[in-house]
Amino acid sequence: MTHMHVAGSIHADASSAAPVWLEKPVDANVLVDGLWSGTAVRGQGGEMHVGGLPVSEIMAQAGSPVYAIDEIDFRGRALTWAQAFSGWKVYYAGKSFLSGTIARWVSEEGLNLDVCSLGELTVALRAGFDPARIGLHGNNKSEELLRLALSTGVGRIIIDSSDEITRLERIGAELGVRPPVLIRVTTGVEAHTHEYIATAHEDQKFGFSIAGGQALVALVRCQGSPHLDLVGLHSHIGSQIFDTNGFEVAARRTLRLMSQFKEATGVTLPELDLGGGFGIAYTIDDSPATPADLARGLSDIIEHECRAFGLDKPLLSLEPGRAISGPPGTALYTVGTIKDVELGGGQSRRYISVDGGMSDNIRPALYAAEYSAVVANRVTTAPPTLSRVVGLHCEGGDILVRDVFLPSDIAIGDVIAVPAAGAYSRSMASNYNHTPRPAVVGVRDGKVSVILRRETLDDLLALDAGLD
């Protein structure tokens, strides 16, 4: 019997050449349209600028590595989603990246906020976000979390289990409040994405099954409860979704459930949330739809299915996260070690080690997510060479950018910039190998502002009771 390494395919193709979609660029200095934040440009001398600042100045002020968030771009994307889905309730999915500053930006651009933990809800409330504009997710919400949500007047709670219904009824009765709730359902539709982030098939931890009948039972139970205000259904079909095709069957099944509920109770549910998962471009192989195209496509689907079931069009909501926070973020690293590895057959790959890694972006190691990169501190006429950007951690799967063409004259001390780093990089970051997490800074109009300060070794060691 043979056994695959625990990192699976991350190691299985370690000796392969570049993937078929990765074209060798004529000029490795080019910032490809659609991958970078709105203000990312090559300035005089060829150095990359973000938010009106050269990357060297950002790193001089904030250190290396660092996440730089383009404030103008973030706000512009939030506003674009709000305008494209006018008449809908648009919730920014805080799990993609949340801080006090981000919560304020989201609020000021008119979006609602979706949170899914005690920590996220606490950040939102302390940032002054209106609790009535907050939605709460989670498959195992604690007593403490639910009490905080009900006592502060959170606008809606998305129920995920029968146990949660019981908890909410009890806490609602104790506090004398009747929280608005939606029932999260599993539609049996799986988005075309990596299995680790596909969330609408039946064998999973989220929601009530429509096919198994649990969803209708949960709806009827909540409708009959004197302690809950049932307002609608919630469905989420996956992540990194580029078009509306995956929503058609999901919407049909969800609206059929609404129709069955109306037949059983005589009550029309007023709201339907289609979830999030809208994708962004990480590489030249990605081509996500615009918010305007998504709005037209989703509206057409809902209107068609409502006519088929004889339902009035419900109030619609959705939850974009990475589509707003991802592209404004650029991760900046410093090159520390360069190593050429022969692959056989006359092929080779250059391993470029930087001062970050899987602790500040786990996605490539976790599910082989693809990214792009450029040398950001200068331009060069050197020909591109197939490269792999890797981290400093003691793991063979510690890969930040699996395959990318970078200039062949790359050198120690050069700056590597990775686009689309605003979503999930910092949110999923860890302290693996006792590595402090990087700072997150906002960049705008030539100025740097701290969003999350850099962690220090003292921060980490303060938790170690054995070092007192």
Secondary structure as the mmCIF struct_conf table of DSSP 4:
data_model
#
loop_
_struct_conf.conf_type_id
_struct_conf.id
_struct_conf.beg_label_comp_id
_struct_conf.beg_label_asym_id
_struct_conf.beg_label_seq_id
_struct_conf.end_label_comp_id
_struct_conf.end_label_asym_id
_struct_conf.end_label_seq_id
TURN_TY1_P TURN_TY1_P1 VAL A 6 GLY A 8
HELX_RH_AL_P HELX_RH_AL_P1 SER A 9 ALA A 12
TURN_TY1_P TURN_TY1_P2 ASP A 13 SER A 15
TURN_TY1_P TURN_TY1_P3 VAL A 20 TRP A 21
HELX_LH_PP_P HELX_LH_PP_P1 GLU A 23 PRO A 25
BEND BEND1 VAL A 26 VAL A 26
TURN_TY1_P TURN_TY1_P4 ALA A 28 ASN A 29
TURN_TY1_P TURN_TY1_P5 ASP A 33 LEU A 35
BEND BEND2 TRP A 36 TRP A 36
TURN_TY1_P TURN_TY1_P6 GLY A 38 THR A 39
STRN STRN1 VAL A 41 ARG A 42
HELX_RH_3T_P HELX_RH_3T_P1 GLN A 44 GLY A 46
STRN STRN2 MET A 48 VAL A 50
TURN_TY1_P TURN_TY1_P7 GLY A 51 GLY A 52
STRN STRN3 LEU A 53 PRO A 54
HELX_RH_AL_P HELX_RH_AL_P2 VAL A 55 ALA A 62
BEND BEND3 SER A 64 PRO A 65
STRN STRN4 VAL A 66 ASP A 70
HELX_RH_AL_P HELX_RH_AL_P3 GLU A 71 ALA A 84
TURN_TY1_P TURN_TY1_P8 PHE A 85 GLY A 87
BEND BEND4 TRP A 88 TRP A 88
STRN STRN5 LYS A 89 ALA A 93
HELX_RH_3T_P HELX_RH_3T_P2 GLY A 94 SER A 96
BEND BEND5 PHE A 97 PHE A 97
HELX_RH_AL_P HELX_RH_AL_P4 GLY A 100 GLU A 108
TURN_TY1_P TURN_TY1_P9 GLU A 109 GLY A 110
STRN STRN6 ASN A 112 VAL A 115
BEND BEND6 SER A 117 SER A 117
HELX_RH_AL_P HELX_RH_AL_P5 LEU A 118 ARG A 126
TURN_TY1_P TURN_TY1_P10 ALA A 127 GLY A 128
HELX_RH_3T_P HELX_RH_3T_P3 PRO A 131 ARG A 133
STRN STRN7 ILE A 134 LEU A 136
BEND BEND7 ASN A 139 ASN A 140
HELX_RH_AL_P HELX_RH_AL_P6 GLU A 143 THR A 152
TURN_TY1_P TURN_TY1_P11 GLY A 153 GLY A 153
BEND BEND8 GLY A 155 GLY A 155
STRN STRN8 ARG A 156 ILE A 159
HELX_RH_AL_P HELX_RH_AL_P7 SER A 162 LEU A 175
TURN_TY1_P TURN_TY1_P12 GLY A 176 GLY A 176
STRN STRN9 PRO A 180 THR A 186
BEND BEND9 GLY A 188 GLY A 188
BEND BEND10 HIS A 192 THR A 193
HELX_RH_3T_P HELX_RH_3T_P4 GLU A 195 ILE A 197
BEND BEND11 HIS A 201 GLY A 207
STRN STRN10 PHE A 208 SER A 209
BEND BEND12 ILE A 210 ILE A 210
TURN_TY1_P TURN_TY1_P13 ALA A 211 GLY A 212
BEND BEND13 GLY A 213 GLY A 213
HELX_RH_AL_P HELX_RH_AL_P8 GLN A 214 GLN A 223
TURN_TY1_P TURN_TY1_P14 GLY A 224 GLY A 224
TURN_TY1_P TURN_TY1_P15 PRO A 226 HIS A 227
STRN STRN11 ASP A 229 SER A 235
BEND BEND14 SER A 239 GLN A 240
STRN STRN12 ILE A 241 ILE A 241
BEND BEND15 ASP A 243 THR A 244
HELX_RH_AL_P HELX_RH_AL_P9 ASN A 245 THR A 265
BEND BEND16 GLY A 266 GLY A 266
STRN STRN13 GLU A 271 ASP A 273
STRN STRN14 PHE A 278 PHE A 278
BEND BEND17 TYR A 282 THR A 283
TURN_TY1_P TURN_TY1_P16 ILE A 284 ASP A 285
HELX_LH_PP_P HELX_LH_PP_P2 PRO A 288 THR A 290
HELX_RH_AL_P HELX_RH_AL_P10 PRO A 291 PHE A 309
TURN_TY1_P TURN_TY1_P17 GLY A 310 GLY A 310
HELX_LH_PP_P HELX_LH_PP_P3 ASP A 312 PRO A 314
STRN STRN15 LEU A 315 LEU A 318
HELX_RH_AL_P HELX_RH_AL_P11 ARG A 322 SER A 325
BEND BEND18 GLY A 326 GLY A 326
TURN_TY1_P TURN_TY1_P18 PRO A 327 PRO A 328
STRN STRN16 GLY A 329 GLY A 344
TURN_TY1_P TURN_TY1_P19 GLY A 345 GLY A 346
STRN STRN17 GLN A 347 VAL A 354
BEND BEND19 ASP A 355 ASP A 355
TURN_TY1_P TURN_TY1_P20 MET A 358 ASP A 360
HELX_RH_AL_P HELX_RH_AL_P12 ARG A 363 TYR A 367
STRN STRN18 VAL A 374 VAL A 375
BEND BEND20 ASN A 377 ASN A 377
BEND BEND21 ALA A 382 ALA A 382
HELX_LH_PP_P HELX_LH_PP_P4 PRO A 383 PRO A 383
STRN STRN19 PRO A 384 VAL A 390
BEND BEND22 LEU A 392 CYS A 394
TURN_TY1_P TURN_TY1_P21 GLY A 396 GLY A 397
STRN STRN20 ILE A 399 PRO A 407
TURN_TY1_P TURN_TY1_P22 SER A 408 ASP A 409
TURN_TY1_P TURN_TY1_P23 ILE A 412 GLY A 413
HELX_LH_PP_P HELX_LH_PP_P5 ASP A 414 ASP A 414
STRN STRN21 VAL A 415 VAL A 418
BEND BEND23 PRO A 419 ALA A 420
BEND BEND24 GLY A 422 TYR A 424
TURN_TY1_P TURN_TY1_P24 SER A 425 MET A 428
HELX_RH_3T_P HELX_RH_3T_P5 TYR A 432 HIS A 434
HELX_LH_PP_P HELX_LH_PP_P6 THR A 435 PRO A 438
STRN STRN22 ALA A 439 ARG A 444
TURN_TY1_P TURN_TY1_P25 ASP A 445 GLY A 446
STRN STRN23 LYS A 447 LEU A 452
HELX_LH_PP_P HELX_LH_PP_P7 ARG A 453 GLU A 455
HELX_RH_AL_P HELX_RH_AL_P13 LEU A 457 LEU A 461
TURN_TY1_P TURN_TY1_P26 ALA A 462 LEU A 463
HELX_RH_3T_P HELX_RH_3T_P6 ALA A 465 LEU A 467
#
